[in-house]
C-alpha cells in the first residue's frame, strides 16, 4: 500500500531559502488563513485527511509568496512493496 504524507514543511524550508529569512508559524497562519491549530496538526503529522479548503489555502499562500506550486507538490507519495510481497 502507498504511504502519503504532506510535503508542506519541505516547501516552507525551500521558501525560507528563497527569501533568505525565517518564517514563523504565527505569521504563516495569519498570511495563509489557516488556523494555528490546523498548522499544529499538519506539523506533527497528526492528520489522516486534509480539507480541500485547506489545500486551496496552501496553494494560495505559496503563490502569494512568489512560489507557485501545484497540488502534487503538497504531497510525498512513498510506494508500498510490489504486489505479491
N, C-alpha and C positions, 0 to 999 in steps of 0.2 A: 504494500500500500504506500502511496506517496505521502510525504510529510510536507505540509505547507506552513510557512511562518512569515511574519511580516519583516520587511526589509527597511522599515522606516528609520531605524536608528543608524544604519549604514548610510542612508540618504542624508540624514541630518549631519553626520560626520563629513560627508562629501560637501555639503553646503557650507559647513564651517571652514573647510579647507578653501573653498572658492571665495568666501567673503573675508577670510583671514580673521574672523572673530568668533568668540564662543557664543553659542546660543543657549539661552536659559529657558527651562521648561515653562516657567510662568509666562515669559514673552511669547513663546511658541504657541501656548494655549490661547493667549489673547489674540494673537495675529491670525491663528487658524480658525478660531471659533469652535475649537474642540475643547471640551471641559477638561480641567486638570485631572479629574477623577478618571476620565476616559484615557488620557495620556498615561496616567499611572498604570492602568490595566494593560495598555499597549506596551509600555516599557518593561513590564515584568512578565511578559508572555502569558498573561492571565486571561487571554481571550481565546474562545473557540469559534467566535463569529464576529464579524465586523459589519455594522450597518452601512448600507450604500451611501447614506448621507455623510457618514464619517469618511468613507473613501473619497467622495467628491470633495470634501473639505481638505483632505490631504493633497489631492491633485491641485486644488486652487492655491493652497499655501505654498507649495513648491514652485508653482508657476509665478506667484506674486513675488517670490524671492529671486526670480531670474533663472530658475532651474526647472523648466517644464519637463514633466515626466509623463509616462503612460501608466495605465493601470497595472500592467505586468511588472513595472519597476517596483511596485509596492510589495511584491511577494518574492520569497525564495522557495522554490519547489525542489525538494530532495526526492529523487526517485526511490522507490522501495526496491526490494530484491526482485529479480526477474521471476516470472511465473514459474512455479514448479520448485522453487527453493523454499 
